[in-house]
Amino acid sequence: MAEEEPVPIVTVKEPLDLIRLSLDEKIYVKMRNERELRGRLHAYDQHLNMVLGDVEETVTTVEIDEETYEEVYKTTKRTLPMLFVRGDGVILIAH
């Protein structure tokens, strides 16, 4: 029989290790002010500053209709080839 290659054991000792495992992968980032990002994680630091590539940004705003006084939700999307994300606005990161 051929020898099987050992499977590398992934150890997660601190929360930033989970983000390290997402390098060069598509991630979802929820930001403050109803902003969401989906893109490929190129780099990050201990402050959660990140560089994302092939980013789709979704911004949701709420406006009040002046006639009916109802909340109107408006979603705006845009695509960016590269984006620097400041870490203090990050709420959640998902793989």
TACORQUI-V387798 format. One record per run of one state. SS is the DSSP state (A for helix, B for strand, O for the rest). FROM is the first residue (numbers start at 1). TO is the last residue. If there is no record, write none. Layout:
ss=SS from=FROM to=TO
ss=SS from=FROM to=TO
This chain:
ss=O from=1 to=14
ss=A from=15 to=20
ss=O from=21 to=25
ss=B from=26 to=31
ss=O from=32 to=34
ss=B from=35 to=44
ss=O from=45 to=49
ss=B from=50 to=64
ss=O from=65 to=70
ss=B from=71 to=85
ss=O from=86 to=86
ss=A from=87 to=89
ss=B from=90 to=94
ss=O from=95 to=95
